[in-house]
Amino acid sequence: MSDAIDDSDTPFQPLHQGSALQTQLQTLIGQELTTLEQGADVVATLWQPAHCPLALLPWLAWSQGIKEWDESWPEAIKRQLVADSYQQHQYLGTRFAITNALAHFDMGAQISEWFEHQPMSEPGTFRVDVYVSHRGIDLPLIKETRKLIDRAKRKSVDYNLHMNLQAKPVVELNSIHCSSSMTTIYPYTH
């Protein structure tokens, strides 16, 4: 019996041809890993409100606990709502949460609680004065404002809503200030 191995009977290819196979496998696996790496970069941006594709933004909003979503909102408002959702949830039930919820829609708010009124109002209530300057006040705006306040306020309190139309006139003020001074110098005398 001979100690030499007959290569023709083995299903494996000789070692000197294995390097070509290894090169091909390495090329294919490298392409797949590159694709996966690029996919991982895309997945990382999906969680960033500024970079998330607009079509996937409602899903990101849902994952961040945003209860209501309107496709008619401008893209900038949608992205800002998602970006601010953590802070909004952190302060739910406070004045800040209410004013912040309204500020996203370009509405100012002034909140006063029952003990700040003269005479005092019913305990456990508050008043919200909302200031709108970018559009007229209509029923859909009032309903949307109530929704925003209801989501941000403490659930145990009631409130009165006062909608105010506020004009922001642009006044240009020009002024010129002219002055002059005349100095006379006299000789020094004793």
HELIX and SHEET records of a PDB file:
HELIX    1   1 LEU A   15  LEU A   46  1                                  32    
HELIX    2   2 LEU A   54  LEU A   56  5                                   3    
HELIX    3   3 LEU A   57  SER A   63  1                                   7    
HELIX    4   4 GLU A   75  ALA A   83  1                                   9    
HELIX    5   5 SER A   85  GLN A   90  1                                   6    
HELIX    6   6 ARG A   95  ALA A  103  1                                   9    
HELIX    7   7 TRP A  114  GLU A  116  5                                   3    
HELIX    8   8 LEU A  139  ALA A  152  1                                  14    
SHEET    1   A 3 MET A 107  GLU A 113  0                                        
SHEET    2   A 3 THR A 125  VAL A 132 -1                                        
SHEET    3   A 3 ASP A 158  LEU A 165  1                                        
END                                                                             
